[in-house]
Amino acid sequence: MDKVRNALVILEVVVAVLLMTGVLVQTPKSTGLGGTIGGGDGGIGGGYRTRRGLERQIYFTTWVLTAIFLIVSVANIWFNTHFG
């Protein structure tokens, strides 16, 4: 059972590092919260624009990594409470 526990912890750390990298690689859409509310670039709609190409792929990959991180974290907690 220790091998499963160690594998879950290692998987959680790897997914966390990939998730942080995915978030940091994304390009900012505006100048922060002020740009989202209505300031920013002066265009209509604040800082909203569509994602294309690699930017879109990184965005969806970040969401997939978020779901994987959630599942692995819950599995880690469940495993530790039932077999720990």
GUGU-172843 format. One line per field, with one value per atom (N, C-alpha, C): x, y, z; residue number from 1; residue in one letter; atom name. Coordinates in steps of 0.001 Angstrom, whole numbers, plus 500000, padded with zeros to 6 digits. Atoms other than C-alpha are relative to their C-alpha. Layout:
// residues N
px = c(X, ...)
py = c(Y, ...)
pz = c(Z, ...)
n = c(NUM, ...)
res = c(A, ...)
atom = c(CA, ...)
This chain:
// residues 84
px = c(500801, 500000, 500847, 499121, 502952, 500356, 499669, 503712, 498896, 501129, 500241, 499982, 499983, 500464, 501105, 498888, 503870, 499725, 500320, 502671, 498992, 500989, 499679, 500621, 499339, 501861, 500889, 499131, 504373, 499172, 500878, 501579, 499384, 500582, 500002, 501017, 498954, 503301, 500289, 499721, 503961, 498874, 501142, 500445, 499958, 499981, 500759, 501036, 498956, 504011, 499564, 500490, 502490, 498877, 501096, 499410, 500527, 499398, 501505, 500673, 499354, 503501, 498972, 501056, 500321, 499380, 500578, 498939, 500984, 499007, 502184, 500319, 499679, 502637, 498917, 501095, 499241, 500252, 499834, 499211, 498880, 501047, 497367, 499039, 501009, 494128, 499820, 500157, 494133, 500958, 499102, 495719, 499547, 500424, 494310, 498512, 501406, 491024, 499366, 500530, 490584, 499677, 500258, 490835, 498817, 501131, 488277, 498687, 501235, 485715, 499636, 500375, 485923, 501123, 498864, 489293, 500826, 499131, 492266, 500361, 499529, 492870, 499102, 500876, 489986, 499031, 500917, 488166, 498697, 501290, 484597, 500157, 499937, 484295, 501203, 498857, 487329, 501146, 498842, 490143, 499666, 500378, 488171, 500417, 499730, 489417, 500035, 500053, 489222, 501401, 498723, 491965, 500158, 499744, 493604, 501290, 498774, 496169, 500532, 499309, 498671, 499414, 500595, 497073, 498737, 501218, 493787, 500344, 499585, 495553, 500519, 499491, 497362, 498847, 501164, 494058, 499241, 500743, 492239, 500840, 499117, 495250, 500052, 500008, 495265, 498731, 501245, 491611, 500034, 499881, 492343, 500919, 499093, 495274, 499329, 500746, 492987, 499096, 500873, 490512, 500811, 499143, 493311, 500524, 499509, 494737, 498913, 501112, 491322, 499749, 500250, 490802, 501108, 498877, 494286, 500004, 500034, 493926, 498917, 501083, 490575, 500362, 499582, 491960, 501063, 498962, 494962, 499380, 500676, 492730, 499207, 500808, 490388, 500884, 499100, 493261, 500618, 499382, 494895, 499007, 500973, 491671, 499543, 500490, 490688, 501101, 498923, 494076, 501175, 498879, 496269, 499900)
py = c(498802, 500000, 501266, 498839, 502329, 500432, 499661, 502139, 500831, 499239, 503394, 501404, 498700, 506186, 500885, 499238, 507269, 500399, 499697, 507066, 501140, 498923, 509298, 501344, 498751, 511885, 500518, 499593, 511923, 500499, 499568, 512162, 501362, 498706, 515033, 501127, 498978, 516938, 500298, 499807, 516388, 500786, 499290, 517513, 501439, 498641, 520550, 500867, 499235, 521629, 500297, 499771, 521165, 501035, 499034, 523125, 501414, 498677, 526007, 500513, 499603, 526030, 500439, 499635, 526087, 501339, 498709, 529023, 501135, 498944, 530998, 500250, 499848, 530404, 500772, 499328, 531819, 501491, 498560, 535334, 500736, 499239, 537971, 500621, 499493, 539166, 501503, 498559, 542713, 500472, 499434, 544905, 499692, 500399, 543033, 500191, 499893, 543481, 501256, 498765, 547060, 499842, 500232, 545955, 499094, 500908, 543223, 500731, 499297, 545575, 501015, 499030, 548167, 500902, 499176, 549855, 499253, 500807, 548353, 500659, 499546, 548759, 501034, 498990, 551159, 499448, 500599, 548737, 499601, 500437, 547598, 498601, 501312, 544666, 499796, 500134, 545379, 499283, 500696, 542920, 498689, 501296, 540075, 499883, 500357, 538452, 498479, 501452, 534959, 499409, 500719, 532397, 499246, 500702, 530918, 499211, 500773, 528243, 499428, 500544, 527367, 500556, 499391, 529775, 499256, 500767, 527870, 498614, 501322, 524533, 500048, 499848, 525746, 500247, 499717, 527064, 498722, 501230, 523745, 498959, 500912, 521752, 500370, 499557, 523853, 499534, 500489, 522950, 498492, 501455, 519261, 499679, 500204, 519443, 500349, 499652, 521144, 498845, 501141, 518260, 498803, 501118, 515686, 500254, 499669, 517498, 499793, 500187, 517512, 498523, 501436, 513791, 499323, 500609, 512830, 500434, 499529, 514993, 499296, 500699, 513451, 498529, 501395, 509955, 499855, 500022, 510744, 500120, 499842, 511931, 498745, 501200, 508950, 498811, 501122, 506480, 500114, 499821, 507993, 499827, 500164, 508004, 498560, 501385, 504426, 498984, 500971, 502707, 500534, 499403, 505039, 499741)
pz = c(500000, 500000, 500000, 500017, 500462, 498586, 501393, 496736, 499362, 500549, 495843, 500594, 499331, 498409, 499425, 500575, 497077, 498554, 501396, 493472, 499905, 500012, 494248, 500370, 499603, 495978, 498874, 501110, 493120, 498822, 501090, 490542, 500300, 499624, 492462, 499849, 500128, 492564, 498529, 501433, 488845, 499339, 500595, 487878, 500509, 499455, 490199, 499290, 500702, 488538, 498562, 501359, 485065, 499979, 499914, 486131, 500232, 499779, 487461, 498730, 501246, 484244, 498968, 500944, 482166, 500303, 499623, 484115, 499716, 500201, 483927, 498533, 501420, 480187, 499255, 500692, 479273, 499906, 500190, 477872, 500720, 499324, 479879, 498987, 500926, 478301, 500078, 499850, 479653, 501086, 499003, 482268, 501411, 498666, 485239, 500210, 499653, 487042, 499414, 500581, 485854, 498526, 501413, 482234, 499767, 500128, 482792, 500228, 499664, 484295, 498933, 501019, 481572, 499556, 500402, 481412, 498976, 500846, 479702, 498697, 501304, 476001, 499345, 500571, 475372, 498977, 500949, 473095, 500656, 499469, 473478, 500576, 499378, 475871, 500889, 499109, 477983, 499317, 500526, 477422, 499334, 500561, 475877, 498546, 501389, 472703, 499917, 500145, 471290, 500024, 499968, 471777, 498686, 501252, 468708, 500111, 500137, 467964, 501289, 498832, 470649, 501294, 498812, 473109, 500423, 499711, 472861, 500547, 499545, 473287, 501435, 498642, 476407, 500967, 499160, 477800, 500344, 499754, 477382, 500741, 499276, 478567, 501478, 498606, 481740, 500702, 499400, 482361, 500218, 499834, 481797, 501177, 498872, 484213, 501332, 498788, 486742, 500425, 499690, 486517, 500496, 499571, 486802, 501402, 498665, 489830, 501050, 499072, 491500, 500263, 499859, 490851, 500797, 499286, 492055, 501464, 498616, 495172, 500805, 499301, 496088, 500195, 499869, 495407, 501096, 498973, 497608, 501395, 498704, 500467, 500341, 499762, 500087, 500379, 499728, 500018, 501390, 498694, 503095, 501147, 498915, 505130, 500135, 499936, 504242, 500264, 499858, 504187, 500814, 499275, 506225, 501429)
n = c(1, 1, 1, 2, 2, 2, 3, 3, 3, 4, 4, 4, 5, 5, 5, 6, 6, 6, 7, 7, 7, 8, 8, 8, 9, 9, 9, 10, 10, 10, 11, 11, 11, 12, 12, 12, 13, 13, 13, 14, 14, 14, 15, 15, 15, 16, 16, 16, 17, 17, 17, 18, 18, 18, 19, 19, 19, 20, 20, 20, 21, 21, 21, 22, 22, 22, 23, 23, 23, 24, 24, 24, 25, 25, 25, 26, 26, 26, 27, 27, 27, 28, 28, 28, 29, 29, 29, 30, 30, 30, 31, 31, 31, 32, 32, 32, 33, 33, 33, 34, 34, 34, 35, 35, 35, 36, 36, 36, 37, 37, 37, 38, 38, 38, 39, 39, 39, 40, 40, 40, 41, 41, 41, 42, 42, 42, 43, 43, 43, 44, 44, 44, 45, 45, 45, 46, 46, 46, 47, 47, 47, 48, 48, 48, 49, 49, 49, 50, 50, 50, 51, 51, 51, 52, 52, 52, 53, 53, 53, 54, 54, 54, 55, 55, 55, 56, 56, 56, 57, 57, 57, 58, 58, 58, 59, 59, 59, 60, 60, 60, 61, 61, 61, 62, 62, 62, 63, 63, 63, 64, 64, 64, 65, 65, 65, 66, 66, 66, 67, 67, 67, 68, 68, 68, 69, 69, 69, 70, 70, 70, 71, 71, 71, 72, 72, 72, 73, 73, 73, 74, 74, 74, 75, 75, 75, 76, 76, 76, 77, 77, 77, 78, 78, 78, 79, 79, 79, 80, 80, 80, 81, 81, 81, 82, 82, 82, 83, 83, 83, 84, 84, 84)
res = c(M, M, M, D, D, D, K, K, K, V, V, V, R, R, R, N, N, N, A, A, A, L, L, L, V, V, V, I, I, I, L, L, L, E, E, E, V, V, V, V, V, V, V, V, V, A, A, A, V, V, V, L, L, L, L, L, L, M, M, M, T, T, T, G, G, G, V, V, V, L, L, L, V, V, V, Q, Q, Q, T, T, T, P, P, P, K, K, K, S, S, S, T, T, T, G, G, G, L, L, L, G, G, G, G, G, G, T, T, T, I, I, I, G, G, G, G, G, G, G, G, G, D, D, D, G, G, G, G, G, G, I, I, I, G, G, G, G, G, G, G, G, G, Y, Y, Y, R, R, R, T, T, T, R, R, R, R, R, R, G, G, G, L, L, L, E, E, E, R, R, R, Q, Q, Q, I, I, I, Y, Y, Y, F, F, F, T, T, T, T, T, T, W, W, W, V, V, V, L, L, L, T, T, T, A, A, A, I, I, I, F, F, F, L, L, L, I, I, I, V, V, V, S, S, S, V, V, V, A, A, A, N, N, N, I, I, I, W, W, W, F, F, F, N, N, N, T, T, T, H, H, H, F, F, F, G, G, G)
atom = c(N, CA, C, N, CA, C, N, CA, C, N, CA, C, N, CA, C, N, CA, C, N, CA, C, N, CA, C, N, CA, C, N, CA, C, N, CA, C, N, CA, C, N, CA, C, N, CA, C, N, CA, C, N, CA, C, N, CA, C, N, CA, C, N, CA, C, N, CA, C, N, CA, C, N, CA, C, N, CA, C, N, CA, C, N, CA, C, N, CA, C, N, CA, C, N, CA, C, N, CA, C, N, CA, C, N, CA, C, N, CA, C, N, CA, C, N, CA, C, N, CA, C, N, CA, C, N, CA, C, N, CA, C, N, CA, C, N, CA, C, N, CA, C, N, CA, C, N, CA, C, N, CA, C, N, CA, C, N, CA, C, N, CA, C, N, CA, C, N, CA, C, N, CA, C, N, CA, C, N, CA, C, N, CA, C, N, CA, C, N, CA, C, N, CA, C, N, CA, C, N, CA, C, N, CA, C, N, CA, C, N, CA, C, N, CA, C, N, CA, C, N, CA, C, N, CA, C, N, CA, C, N, CA, C, N, CA, C, N, CA, C, N, CA, C, N, CA, C, N, CA, C, N, CA, C, N, CA, C, N, CA, C, N, CA, C, N, CA, C, N, CA, C, N, CA, C, N, CA, C, N, CA, C, N, CA, C, N, CA, C, N, CA, C)
